[in-house]
Amino acid sequence: MPDAANDFELLLKDYGVKRASIIVKNIAATGSPNVFDDPKELAKKLAKWPRDIAPMYRASILEHWFKSRGIILPEELLAGGR
């Protein structure tokens, strides 16, 4: 798995996501090569795991992830996840 996938898995684990490794492997396998750098694509992928990642946590995870990478999130992604 690329470093971004490993880092994202660690972030999910920090948020208490129990099946973090399964989720990240699925996102990496089904997403584009830049899935971890594309806010809209990553948000769509995370939304497919509602039992594992509640909407309020998704917004926080996305905000944390992209802020640490210097990528500004579209406001509708944050508003939709809260």
Rosetta blueprint (number, residue, H / E / L):
1 M L
2 P L
3 D H
4 A H
5 A H
6 N H
7 D H
8 F H
9 E H
10 L H
11 L H
12 L H
13 K H
14 D H
15 Y L
16 G L
17 V L
18 K L
19 R L
20 A H
21 S H
22 I H
23 I H
24 V H
25 K H
26 N H
27 I H
28 A H
29 A H
30 T H
31 G L
32 S L
33 P L
34 N L
35 V H
36 F H
37 D H
38 D L
39 P H
40 K H
41 E H
42 L H
43 A H
44 K H
45 K H
46 L H
47 A H
48 K L
49 W L
50 P L
51 R L
52 D L
53 I L
54 A L
55 P H
56 M H
57 Y H
58 R H
59 A H
60 S H
61 I H
62 L H
63 E H
64 H H
65 W H
66 F H
67 K H
68 S H
69 R L
70 G L
71 I L
72 I L
73 L L
74 P L
75 E H
76 E H
77 L H
78 L H
79 A H
80 G H
81 G L
82 R L
